[in-house]
Amino acid sequence: MTDTIRTTRLASGLTVVTETMPHVGTVSLGAYVAAGTRHERPEENGASHFLEHMAFKGTARRTAAQIAEEIEDVGGHLNAYTARERTAYYAKVLKEDAPLAADIIADILQHSVFDPDEFERERGVILQEIGQANDTPDDIVFDHFQATAYPGQPMGLPTLGTEAVIRTLPREALLSFMRRHYAPSRVVVAAAGAIEHAAVVALAERHFAALPDATPARAEPARYEGGEFRAEEDLDQVHLVLGFPAMAYDDPDYHAGLLLSMLLGGGMSSRLFQEVREKRGLVYAISSFVSPYLDSGTFGIYAGTGEAEAAELIPVVLGELAAVQRSVTPEELARARAQVKASLLMSLESTSSRCEQIAHQIHTWGRVVPLAETIARLEAVTVEDVAAAARRMFRGRPTLAAIGPVGRLPALPAIAERLAA
């Protein structure tokens, strides 16, 4: 850790982490809670996301309009998001307005009133959001993929919740979820930009004293199982995700998996883009992704293709998955490494990205990982490491999720048989 990055754990259990960037004139500051979709019970699915919405709907001190006006009066931005393993509430402001940002974030996190009328109004908004996602096949197919990869467990639940649960979810369910999970031990207050660490510690001690005194239970372990989901719909394209079990954050093959994803489907020079789109014209969009979690992970390939092309697409993709298990060239590994490193280094120029990264690293590894250490780990990955990571993942049980005119897609047993061969 450099002198610009400092971490303090308060007596309450809350962690404060900062990165001082004296060359900028702004500060990004947020409260990052290690509680998300995977911490929900089935009957409260969507509670984390609902909480994120309700945080902006009024506190004991501020109306919803006042929250928006106070941050925008100083030209700042306030936002939040929900993920599977955490929920974030964050702001970006000019450096002199950091105390205001900390005050507002602490207020919405600890003192939201969950006004019943606002609650019902926001229930309708979230139902509209779910409806919009359901009408967007290249979006909702990822929810079906997650549910199929992790069936019957919190890790497979949709982040937005389901329409059936959201329609009946009581206000008390949100309050209960906060009491159980929003404990200081699960909260990281992070800041990056033109600010000193001691100032953020003082702000955290002053403003974040009302978090619930709880000992949160550990999330249910993730159990990747895999399988198949198909939905025949009247669409112009088949939207599909083909995926496999992958590495958790702390896995020794984690960095090899990142580089594999980049060289296989991470850009226009990647194997899948060149073979599937450029040479064969089977798709407009194709990409790969790796989604690591604390105790599991998935590797996936997304593609959108026409009904006639669907039958050809899968064998071509499987051919590329087989080829990358056999050999990886030094040139393509170097290109993938350069892309990952450039993305990482470019993100360091943004206070928002740095705030996000240092909070994520505290939640994931319990420390901020020095940039030099990350670069060294990427540099240490060999062509054989990448091929071995491919063999490890692509010989696991596959998951296929597809929406659209799916009749010409090969069945999952045929895909698994081809992969095994």
Salt bridges, closest charged atoms under 4 A:
GLU19 OE1 - ARG354 NE 2.47
GLU44 OE2 - ARG180 NH2 2.60
GLU70 OE2 - ARG62 NE 3.05
GLU85 OE2 - ARG38 NH1 2.77
ASP103 OD1 - ARG61 NH1 3.01
ASP103 OD2 - ARG62 NH2 3.05
ASP103 OD1 - HIS207 ND1 3.82
ASP107 OD2 - ARG62 NH1 2.76
GLU118 OE2 - ARG121 NH2 3.65
GLU120 OE2 - ARG123 NH2 2.90
GLU122 OE2 - HIS53 ND1 2.75
GLU122 OE1 - LYS57 NZ 3.41
GLU129 OE1 - HIS49 NE2 3.27
GLU129 OE1 - HIS53 NE2 3.26
GLU163 OE2 - ARG167 NH2 2.91
GLU172 OE2 - ARG179 NH2 2.36
GLU220 OE2 - ARG223 NH1 2.71
GLU228 OE2 - ARG230 NE 2.38
ASP251 OD2 - ARG392 NH2 2.62
ASP253 OD2 - ARG392 NH1 2.77
GLU275 OE1 - LYS279 NZ 3.63
GLU275 OE2 - ARG280 NE 2.84
GLU278 OE2 - ARG277 NE 3.35
ASP295 OD1 - ARG38 NH1 2.95
GLU312 OE2 - ARG280 NH1 3.49
GLU332 OE2 - ARG271 NH2 2.39
GLU356 OE2 - ARG86 NH2 2.69
GLU373 OE2 - ARG367 NH2 2.67
GLU373 OE2 - ARG377 NE 3.47
GLU379 OE1 - ARG337 NE 3.63
GLU379 OE2 - LYS341 NZ 2.61
GLU384 OE2 - ARG391 NH2 2.35
